[in-house]
Amino acid sequence: MPELPEVETIKNFLIKKLLEKKILNVEIFSQKQFIGDKKKIRGEKIKEIKRRGKLLIFILEKYALLIHLKMTGQLIFSENKEKIKSTRVIFKLDNGYLIFNDARKFAWIKIVKKEEIENYFLKLGKEPFDKDFTFDYLKEIVKKSSKPIKILLMDQTKIAGIGNIYANEALFLARINPQRKAKSLNETEIKNLYKAIKNVLRKGIKLGGASVRFYIRPDKSKGNFQEKVFVYKREGKNCYICGKIIKRIKLGGRSTFFCSRCQN
């Protein structure tokens, strides 16, 4: 599933290509994944593209498009119309095509009124790069939770944008076992985690995200973060720091990777 760095990468790419471009037509090949009347946005220009958590927001003239890529969604920009087996929606623009692919059909696009956008974010937690995501905020949510710390990091109602990849990597950088109850962390550990969250997300954005399975950038190129991970999907391999074998367990139904020596 694309996480904050992947969605931020997509956003930054599309800003350069789509701003002030007009939507000439919309072809829908999976109706359940396109919510709303496409006629409402025909002829509308894309005025702004934003991200909130793992969501993309296209601000048009009268309406907005919310896009959630879920597990396997892709957004491809091409000067030519390209339709593959997993293509669900194609937007024809006055400079090319924005193609929405999704192998598993969990992703969605929704037309909303601009004044209703914030209603969709009411349950989302704070953004890791927002000024109100402070050490004190992280300390407060950590000390109130009995959940395993990795599960807490992935709770979108507490922190918006962190998923499985970056939770694993942040906990390794902070030298914290993902199974530990959140409230068991001391102040030094929380400070280390606070720094690790920001550092790993910045690195993810710098490297264009992690192309582990379905994620690619809108020009079809792969991100490079997966080549720089310490623990994610490295079970059975040696830890780069101490040499011990990386372990894989399940937490909350998700694969979790850690070094039992570095993260004791």
PyMOL commands that set and color helices and strands:
alter all, ss='L'
color gray80, all
select helices_A, chain A and resi 4-18+31-33+38-40+114-121+135-143+149-153+164-173+182-184+187-206+225-227
alter helices_A, ss='H'
color red, helices_A
select strands_A, chain A and resi 23-28+34-35+48-52+55-59+63-68+73-78+87-93+96-102+108-113+247-251+254-258
alter strands_A, ss='S'
color yellow, strands_A
deselect
rebuild
show_as cartoon
